[in-house]
Amino acid sequence: MKKFKFLFIILLGGLFSCEEDFLDTEPANSISDEQVASTPAANEAILRGIYANLRSFGVGNPARVDVDYGQKGIMAITDMMGQDIVLNNFNWYIFLYNYNGRQQTSSRTNIVWNTYYTAIADANIVINGLQDKEFRTASEDALLGQALAIKSFSLFNLVRVYSDTYIGNENSPGVPIPDRVDFSGKSRGTVQDVYDQIIPDLELAKTLLDGYSRANKQEIDKNVVEGFLANVYLETGNWQLAADNAAAARSSYTLMPGENYATDGFDDINNVEWMWGADIDNLTSTTFISFFSHFDSTADGYGGVGFGFGFKMIDARLYDQIPDTDLRKAAWIDPVDGNPDFPAEEGYIGYANVKFIDAGGSFEGDYSYMRSAEMYLIEAEAKARLGDATAADVLFELVSNRDPGYTKSTNTGMDLVEEIYLQRRIELWGEGVSWFDLKRLKKPLDRTGEGSNHRSFGAIDIPVGGDFFKMQIPQGEINSNPNINVGDQNP
């Protein structure tokens, strides 16, 4: 993998003037691991740089205005490859929507690869400096815990994008795991190898962050790590640990009022159920190269009425499954009755989403990466798979908040799992989980079935486990990494 070890250095000069002597001891591009290990300010700067990269433009390289704006851009990438979002115009996102963007020569697969491996390389610097210290302070434990969590989160997303889902594919090709000290390219190994790195590191991070009080929701704390673990254990089929971590992760959070779901806009990090995200303001906004530029139907951006490049719409078949009593249904424009707040004469169309709205209209809407609502759904699914009768109670707590007409489910077993899956599709629409769910639950991509409103340029079906459920490894990695050969490439 490419050597991103020193990307963080440019942050140090302005942030920590008190460390001027440290910065002057060696050239900026050759700060040693020993110096980093002995300088808490440098470790803090690295982590701030990683968090900044996760909401910034251009880290994925080559820079693309549709998806290269960090974590939220990658969430958009995967969603556009699913079936619950309909692209109504042959424009931005088309090569993700029609699956040409998964090919090894596409800039889109580069963006996912480079964004996460950049984060891993920078996190490894903190890990190198702190993990082997005989004595660490509480603040150093917190720094190490965050670095381990970032590395694990990045590996988890990489293995889900470039490899098969875990269950039944443990010995399938995985993704390279960068060594802590040796930055040379590694082989793909197996899917099991990757999870054998992810899980212990996350469990250690959970311990290290116990008692840590973060400065803001842009940082990772123990609850966020528990959210990571809940997702990882759900992926690997450890239902009890998935349920336990999901319950713990959401324990410090409440749900927003159900009526706010379709009116909140999902643009404010202070929302009571947001667990982790990015606080975007006029200094950190990437303007037109941003999530709201592409997903806010009301914006003068690439995805709204302003430029007319194409709404992000809901699959009609999914919309039809949302009860009229469900307050979330108003997050999309009714294809028959419309919405008086978003009239057709102004260019709005049926099924277009009005879930994501930047209230300020200046592309300064905050980014949500994790919400407590997802934890309810993970806990409910895991308990349903365990045969735990309280699964329906957990689901009811969430869905009754959104739908006053909802009654507690009498389903059990896989019937309840399917009901929870439907609720995942509704609740987490546009939040980067739908494509991963298709893979994890071993479901086909179905865009051409009866009642579909997917356009002809995206009329693609993929069977369960189809090769198109994996992006190809970027051509640049194949060319530069001697331990990954042409024969190691995904079909």
C-alpha positions as CSV (number, residue, x, y, z in Angstrom):
1,M,0.0,0.0,0.0
2,K,1.0,3.6,-0.5
3,K,3.0,5.2,2.2
4,F,0.8,7.7,3.9
5,K,2.8,7.8,7.1
6,F,3.6,11.6,7.1
7,L,0.3,13.1,5.9
8,F,-0.5,14.4,9.3
9,I,2.7,16.5,9.7
10,I,1.3,19.6,8.1
11,L,-1.2,19.8,10.9
12,L,1.4,20.2,13.7
13,G,2.8,23.6,13.0
14,G,-0.3,25.6,13.5
15,L,-1.9,23.5,16.2
16,F,0.9,23.2,18.7
17,S,3.2,26.1,18.9
18,C,4.3,24.9,22.3
19,E,6.0,22.0,20.6
20,E,8.2,24.2,18.4
21,D,11.4,22.7,19.7
22,F,10.1,19.2,18.8
23,L,9.2,20.3,15.3
24,D,12.6,21.8,14.7
25,T,14.6,18.7,15.7
26,E,14.2,17.0,12.3
27,P,12.8,17.9,8.9
28,A,9.0,17.8,8.7
29,N,9.0,14.8,6.5
30,S,11.2,12.7,8.8
31,I,9.7,12.9,12.3
32,S,10.7,9.7,14.1
33,D,8.4,7.3,15.8
34,E,10.3,7.9,19.0
35,Q,9.4,11.6,18.8
36,V,5.8,10.9,18.2
37,A,5.7,8.4,21.1
38,S,7.1,11.0,23.4
39,T,4.9,13.8,22.3
40,P,1.2,13.7,23.3
41,A,0.5,16.8,21.3
42,A,1.7,15.0,18.1
43,N,-0.6,12.0,18.8
44,E,-3.5,14.3,19.3
45,A,-2.7,16.1,16.1
46,I,-2.6,12.8,14.2
47,L,-6.0,11.8,15.5
48,R,-7.5,15.2,14.7
49,G,-6.0,14.8,11.2
50,I,-7.7,11.5,10.8
51,Y,-11.0,12.8,11.9
52,A,-10.6,15.7,9.6
53,N,-9.8,13.4,6.7
54,L,-13.0,11.5,7.3
55,R,-15.0,14.7,6.4
56,S,-12.6,16.3,3.9
57,F,-12.4,16.4,0.1
58,G,-9.6,14.8,-1.8
59,V,-8.2,12.2,0.6
60,G,-9.4,9.3,-1.6
61,N,-7.3,10.6,-4.6
62,P,-8.2,11.0,-7.4
63,A,-10.5,13.7,-6.1
64,R,-14.1,13.3,-7.3
65,V,-16.8,15.8,-6.6
66,D,-19.5,13.1,-6.1
67,V,-17.9,10.8,-3.6
68,D,-14.5,11.9,-2.4
69,Y,-15.5,13.7,0.8
70,G,-14.6,11.1,3.3
71,Q,-16.7,8.7,5.3
72,K,-20.0,10.2,4.2
73,G,-18.9,9.9,0.6
74,I,-18.1,6.2,1.0
75,M,-21.5,5.7,2.6
76,A,-23.0,7.2,-0.5
77,I,-20.9,4.9,-2.7
78,T,-22.2,1.8,-1.1
79,D,-25.8,3.0,-1.0
80,M,-25.8,3.8,-4.7
81,M,-24.9,0.2,-5.4
82,G,-27.9,-1.1,-3.5
83,Q,-31.5,-1.3,-4.5
84,D,-33.3,1.1,-2.1
85,I,-32.0,4.3,-3.7
86,V,-33.2,5.1,-7.2
87,L,-31.1,7.5,-9.4
88,N,-33.6,9.4,-11.6
89,N,-31.2,10.9,-14.0
90,F,-28.1,9.7,-16.0
91,N,-25.6,11.9,-14.1
92,W,-23.6,11.9,-10.9
93,Y,-23.3,8.5,-9.4
94,I,-24.2,6.8,-12.6
95,F,-21.1,4.6,-12.7
96,L,-21.8,3.4,-9.1
97,Y,-25.4,2.9,-9.9
98,N,-24.6,0.8,-13.0
99,Y,-21.6,-1.0,-11.4
100,N,-19.0,0.2,-13.8
101,G,-17.4,2.1,-10.8
102,R,-16.4,-1.2,-9.1
103,Q,-13.8,-1.9,-11.8
104,Q,-10.1,-1.8,-11.0
105,T,-9.5,1.2,-13.2
106,S,-12.3,3.3,-11.8
107,S,-11.4,6.3,-9.5
108,R,-14.3,5.2,-7.3
109,T,-12.7,2.0,-6.1
110,N,-9.5,4.0,-5.5
111,I,-11.4,6.4,-3.2
112,V,-12.6,3.7,-0.9
113,W,-9.2,2.0,-0.8
114,N,-7.1,5.2,-0.3
115,T,-9.4,6.8,2.3
116,Y,-9.3,3.9,4.6
117,Y,-5.7,2.9,4.2
118,T,-4.7,6.5,4.8
119,A,-6.6,6.4,8.1
120,I,-5.0,3.0,9.0
121,A,-1.4,4.3,8.2
122,D,-1.9,7.4,10.3
123,A,-3.5,5.4,13.1
124,N,-0.6,3.0,13.1
125,I,1.8,5.8,14.0
126,V,-0.2,6.4,17.2
127,I,-0.4,2.7,17.9
128,N,3.4,2.3,17.3
129,G,4.1,5.0,19.8
130,L,1.8,4.0,22.5
131,Q,0.8,0.3,22.5
132,D,4.2,-1.1,23.7
133,K,4.8,1.6,26.4
134,E,5.2,0.0,29.8
135,F,3.3,2.8,31.5
136,R,0.6,4.9,29.9
137,T,-1.4,7.8,31.3
138,A,-5.2,7.8,31.1
139,S,-5.0,10.3,28.3
140,E,-2.6,8.1,26.4
141,D,-4.9,5.2,26.8
142,A,-7.7,7.3,25.3
143,L,-5.5,8.2,22.3
144,L,-4.5,4.6,21.8
145,G,-8.1,3.4,22.1
146,Q,-9.2,5.9,19.4
147,A,-6.4,4.9,17.1
148,L,-7.2,1.2,17.4
149,A,-10.8,1.9,16.8
150,I,-10.1,3.9,13.7
151,K,-7.9,1.2,12.3
152,S,-10.5,-1.5,13.0
153,F,-13.4,0.5,11.6
154,S,-11.4,1.1,8.4
155,L,-10.4,-2.6,8.1
156,F,-14.0,-3.6,8.7
157,N,-15.3,-1.4,5.9
158,L,-12.5,-2.5,3.5
159,V,-13.1,-6.2,4.0
160,R,-16.8,-5.7,3.5
161,V,-16.3,-3.7,0.3
162,Y,-13.5,-5.8,-1.3
163,S,-14.3,-9.3,0.0
164,D,-17.1,-11.7,0.6
165,T,-19.3,-11.4,3.6
166,Y,-17.9,-13.3,6.6
167,I,-20.2,-16.2,7.3
168,G,-19.4,-19.1,4.9
169,N,-16.5,-17.2,3.4
170,E,-14.0,-17.2,6.2
171,N,-11.2,-18.6,3.9
172,S,-12.0,-16.3,1.0
173,P,-9.4,-13.6,0.0
174,G,-9.5,-10.7,2.5
175,V,-7.7,-7.4,2.3
176,P,-4.1,-6.5,3.3
177,I,-3.5,-5.7,6.9
178,P,-0.7,-3.1,7.2
179,D,1.9,-4.1,9.7
180,R,2.5,-1.7,12.6
181,V,6.1,-1.0,11.7
182,D,6.7,-2.4,8.3
183,F,4.9,-0.3,5.7
184,S,5.6,-2.5,2.7
185,G,2.6,-4.0,0.8
186,K,1.0,-7.1,2.3
187,S,-0.9,-10.0,0.7
188,R,-4.7,-10.3,0.9
189,G,-4.7,-13.1,3.4
190,T,-8.1,-14.4,4.3
191,V,-11.4,-12.8,5.5
192,Q,-10.8,-14.6,8.8
193,D,-7.3,-13.0,9.1
194,V,-8.9,-9.6,8.9
195,Y,-11.5,-10.2,11.6
196,D,-8.8,-11.8,13.7
197,Q,-7.2,-8.4,13.7
198,I,-10.4,-6.3,14.0
199,I,-12.1,-8.0,16.9
200,P,-9.2,-8.1,19.5
201,D,-8.2,-4.5,18.6
202,L,-11.8,-3.3,19.1
203,E,-12.1,-5.1,22.4
204,L,-8.9,-3.5,23.6
205,A,-10.1,-0.1,22.4
206,K,-13.3,-0.6,24.4
207,T,-11.3,-1.3,27.5
208,L,-8.9,1.7,26.9
209,L,-11.8,4.1,26.4
210,D,-13.7,3.0,29.5
211,G,-14.2,6.2,31.5
212,Y,-13.0,8.5,28.7
213,S,-15.2,11.6,28.2
214,R,-14.8,12.9,24.7
215,A,-14.7,16.6,23.8
216,N,-17.4,16.3,21.1
217,K,-19.2,13.7,19.0
218,Q,-16.6,13.9,16.3
219,E,-14.3,11.8,18.5
220,I,-14.7,8.0,19.1
221,D,-15.6,7.0,22.6
222,K,-16.5,3.7,24.3
223,N,-20.1,3.8,23.1
224,V,-19.0,4.3,19.5
225,V,-16.6,1.3,19.8
226,E,-19.5,-0.8,21.2
227,G,-21.4,0.3,18.1
228,F,-18.5,-0.9,15.9
229,L,-18.4,-4.2,17.8
230,A,-22.2,-4.7,17.5
231,N,-21.8,-4.4,13.7
232,V,-18.8,-6.7,13.6
233,Y,-20.4,-9.4,15.7
234,L,-23.6,-9.2,13.7
235,E,-21.5,-9.7,10.6
236,T,-19.7,-12.7,12.1
237,G,-22.8,-14.3,13.6
238,N,-21.9,-13.9,17.3
239,W,-25.5,-12.9,18.1
240,Q,-25.1,-12.6,21.9
241,L,-22.1,-10.2,21.7
242,A,-23.9,-8.3,18.9
243,A,-26.9,-7.8,21.2
244,D,-24.9,-7.0,24.3
245,N,-22.7,-4.4,22.5
246,A,-25.7,-2.8,20.7
247,A,-27.5,-2.4,24.0
248,A,-24.5,-0.9,25.7
249,A,-23.8,1.4,22.8
250,R,-27.2,3.0,22.9
251,S,-27.5,3.1,26.7
252,S,-26.4,6.8,26.8
253,Y,-28.7,7.9,24.1
254,T,-32.4,8.5,23.6
255,L,-34.5,8.5,20.4
256,M,-35.6,11.8,18.8
257,P,-39.3,12.3,18.7
258,G,-40.8,10.3,15.8
259,E,-42.3,13.4,14.1
260,N,-38.8,14.8,13.8
261,Y,-37.6,12.0,11.5
262,A,-39.1,13.6,8.4
263,T,-38.5,17.2,9.5
264,D,-35.1,17.2,11.3
265,G,-33.2,17.1,8.0
266,F,-30.4,14.9,9.5
267,D,-28.1,17.9,9.4
268,D,-27.4,18.6,13.1
269,I,-24.8,16.6,15.2
270,N,-26.6,17.7,18.3
271,N,-29.5,15.4,17.5
272,V,-30.0,13.3,20.7
273,E,-29.6,10.0,18.9
274,W,-26.5,10.8,16.9
275,M,-23.6,8.9,18.4
276,W,-20.7,9.8,16.0
277,G,-20.4,12.2,13.1
278,A,-18.8,15.3,11.8
279,D,-19.6,18.9,12.8
280,I,-19.5,20.9,9.5
281,D,-19.2,24.7,9.5
282,N,-18.0,27.4,7.1
283,L,-14.4,26.4,7.8
284,T,-14.8,22.7,7.3
285,S,-17.5,22.6,4.6
286,T,-16.5,21.2,1.2
287,T,-19.4,23.1,-0.4
288,F,-20.6,21.5,-3.6
289,I,-18.4,18.5,-3.0
290,S,-20.4,17.3,-0.1
291,F,-23.2,14.9,0.9
292,F,-25.9,17.5,1.0
293,S,-24.9,18.9,-2.4
294,H,-25.8,15.5,-3.8
295,F,-28.5,14.2,-1.5
296,D,-30.5,17.3,-0.4
297,S,-33.4,17.6,-2.9
298,T,-33.9,21.2,-1.9
299,A,-30.4,22.4,-2.4
300,D,-28.8,24.4,-5.2
301,G,-26.3,21.6,-5.5
302,Y,-25.7,18.5,-7.7
303,G,-28.6,16.5,-6.4
304,G,-31.4,19.0,-5.9
305,V,-33.8,21.2,-7.8
306,G,-31.0,23.8,-8.2
307,F,-28.9,22.2,-10.9
308,G,-31.3,19.4,-11.8
309,F,-28.6,16.7,-12.0
310,G,-30.8,14.0,-10.4
311,F,-32.8,13.3,-7.2
312,K,-32.0,10.4,-4.9
313,M,-35.3,8.6,-4.7
314,I,-36.7,5.7,-2.8
315,D,-37.5,2.3,-4.4
316,A,-41.2,2.4,-5.0
317,R,-41.6,-1.1,-3.7
318,L,-40.0,-0.2,-0.4
319,Y,-42.1,3.0,-0.2
320,D,-45.3,1.0,-0.7
321,Q,-44.4,-1.1,2.3
322,I,-44.3,1.9,4.7
323,P,-47.7,2.2,6.5
324,D,-49.5,5.5,6.1
325,T,-49.3,5.8,9.9
326,D,-45.5,5.8,9.9
327,L,-44.2,9.3,10.4
328,R,-41.1,8.4,8.4
329,K,-43.1,8.1,5.2
330,A,-43.0,11.9,4.9
331,A,-39.3,11.7,4.3
332,W,-40.1,11.0,0.7
333,I,-42.5,12.9,-1.6
334,D,-45.8,11.0,-2.1
335,P,-45.9,10.0,-5.8
336,V,-49.7,10.6,-5.9
337,D,-50.5,13.4,-3.5
338,G,-47.2,15.1,-3.6
339,N,-46.1,17.3,-0.8
340,P,-47.2,21.0,-0.5
341,D,-43.9,22.0,1.0
342,F,-42.1,20.6,-2.1
343,P,-44.5,21.3,-5.0
344,A,-44.2,19.8,-8.4
345,E,-44.2,23.2,-10.1
346,E,-40.9,23.8,-8.4
347,G,-39.4,20.7,-9.9
348,Y,-40.0,18.1,-7.2
349,I,-41.0,14.6,-8.2
350,G,-42.6,11.6,-6.5
351,Y,-40.4,9.4,-4.4
352,A,-37.7,12.1,-4.1
353,N,-36.2,12.1,-0.7
354,V,-36.6,15.1,1.7
355,K,-35.0,13.2,4.5
356,F,-31.6,15.0,4.1
357,I,-32.0,18.8,4.1
358,D,-29.2,21.3,5.0
359,A,-31.3,23.8,6.9
360,G,-28.8,26.6,6.3
361,G,-28.6,26.0,2.6
362,S,-24.9,26.6,2.5
363,F,-23.6,23.0,2.6
364,E,-22.8,23.2,6.3
365,G,-25.1,20.4,7.3
366,D,-23.4,18.0,9.8
367,Y,-22.7,14.4,8.9
368,S,-24.1,11.4,10.8
369,Y,-21.9,8.3,10.8
370,M,-23.7,6.3,13.6
371,R,-27.1,6.7,15.3
372,S,-28.6,4.9,18.3
373,A,-31.6,3.8,16.1
374,E,-29.2,1.4,14.3
375,M,-28.3,-0.1,17.6
376,Y,-31.9,-0.9,18.4
377,L,-32.1,-2.7,15.1
378,I,-28.9,-4.7,15.7
379,E,-30.0,-5.7,19.1
380,A,-33.4,-6.8,17.9
381,E,-32.0,-8.8,15.1
382,A,-29.4,-10.5,17.2
383,K,-32.0,-11.4,19.9
384,A,-34.4,-12.7,17.2
385,R,-31.7,-15.0,16.0
386,L,-31.1,-16.2,19.5
387,G,-34.8,-16.9,20.0
388,D,-34.9,-14.2,22.7
389,A,-38.5,-13.1,23.3
390,T,-37.4,-9.6,24.1
391,A,-36.4,-9.0,20.5
392,A,-39.9,-7.8,19.7
393,D,-39.8,-5.5,22.7
394,V,-36.6,-3.8,21.4
395,L,-38.1,-3.5,17.9
396,F,-41.3,-2.1,19.3
397,E,-39.4,0.6,21.3
398,L,-37.9,2.0,18.1
399,V,-40.7,1.5,15.6
400,S,-43.6,2.7,17.9
401,N,-41.6,5.9,18.2
402,R,-41.7,6.4,14.4
403,D,-45.2,4.8,13.8
404,P,-47.9,5.5,16.4
405,G,-50.0,2.8,14.6
406,Y,-47.4,0.0,15.1
407,T,-48.2,-2.9,17.3
408,K,-45.7,-5.2,18.9
409,S,-44.7,-7.9,16.5
410,T,-45.9,-11.5,17.1
411,N,-43.3,-12.8,14.6
412,T,-40.5,-15.0,15.8
413,G,-37.3,-16.5,14.4
414,M,-36.5,-15.7,10.7
415,D,-39.9,-14.1,10.2
416,L,-39.0,-11.5,12.8
417,V,-35.5,-11.1,11.3
418,E,-37.2,-10.3,8.0
419,E,-39.5,-7.7,9.7
420,I,-36.4,-6.2,11.3
421,Y,-34.7,-6.1,7.9
422,L,-37.6,-4.1,6.5
423,Q,-37.3,-1.7,9.3
424,R,-33.6,-1.4,8.7
425,R,-34.3,-0.5,5.1
426,I,-36.8,2.2,6.1
427,E,-35.0,3.7,9.1
428,L,-31.4,3.7,7.7
429,W,-32.3,4.6,4.1
430,G,-29.4,6.7,2.7
431,E,-27.1,6.0,5.6
432,G,-24.7,3.6,4.1
433,V,-26.0,0.2,5.2
434,S,-28.3,-1.2,2.5
435,W,-25.6,-2.7,0.2
436,F,-23.8,-4.3,3.1
437,D,-27.1,-5.8,4.3
438,L,-27.7,-7.4,1.0
439,K,-24.3,-9.1,1.2
440,R,-24.6,-10.0,4.9
441,L,-28.1,-11.4,4.6
442,K,-27.3,-13.1,1.4
443,K,-30.0,-11.5,-0.6
444,P,-29.9,-10.7,-4.3
445,L,-29.9,-7.2,-5.8
446,D,-33.3,-6.9,-7.4
447,R,-33.9,-3.7,-9.4
448,T,-36.1,-5.2,-12.2
449,G,-38.8,-6.9,-10.2
450,E,-42.5,-6.0,-10.5
451,G,-43.3,-2.5,-9.3
452,S,-39.7,-1.3,-9.5
453,N,-39.1,2.3,-10.4
454,H,-35.4,1.9,-11.1
455,R,-34.3,3.4,-14.4
456,S,-33.2,1.4,-17.4
457,F,-29.6,2.6,-17.0
458,G,-29.6,1.0,-13.6
459,A,-31.7,-2.1,-14.3
460,I,-29.2,-4.5,-12.9
461,D,-29.9,-7.7,-10.9
462,I,-27.1,-9.6,-9.0
463,P,-27.6,-13.1,-7.7
464,V,-26.8,-14.0,-4.1
465,G,-23.0,-13.9,-3.7
466,G,-22.5,-12.5,-7.2
467,D,-19.1,-11.2,-8.1
468,F,-20.5,-7.7,-8.4
469,F,-21.0,-7.6,-4.7
470,K,-17.3,-6.8,-4.4
471,M,-15.3,-3.9,-5.7
472,Q,-12.1,-4.7,-7.5
473,I,-8.8,-3.8,-5.9
474,P,-7.5,-0.6,-7.5
475,Q,-5.1,-1.1,-10.5
476,G,-2.5,1.1,-8.7
477,E,-2.3,-1.4,-5.8
478,I,-1.9,-4.3,-8.2
479,N,0.9,-2.5,-9.9
480,S,2.8,-1.3,-6.8
481,N,2.2,-4.1,-4.3
482,P,4.5,-7.1,-5.1
483,N,2.4,-9.3,-2.8
484,I,-0.8,-8.8,-4.7
485,N,-0.7,-10.3,-8.2
486,V,-3.1,-10.0,-11.1
487,G,-4.5,-13.5,-10.1
488,D,-5.4,-12.1,-6.7
489,Q,-7.9,-9.6,-8.2
490,N,-11.6,-10.0,-7.7
491,P,-13.5,-11.1,-10.7
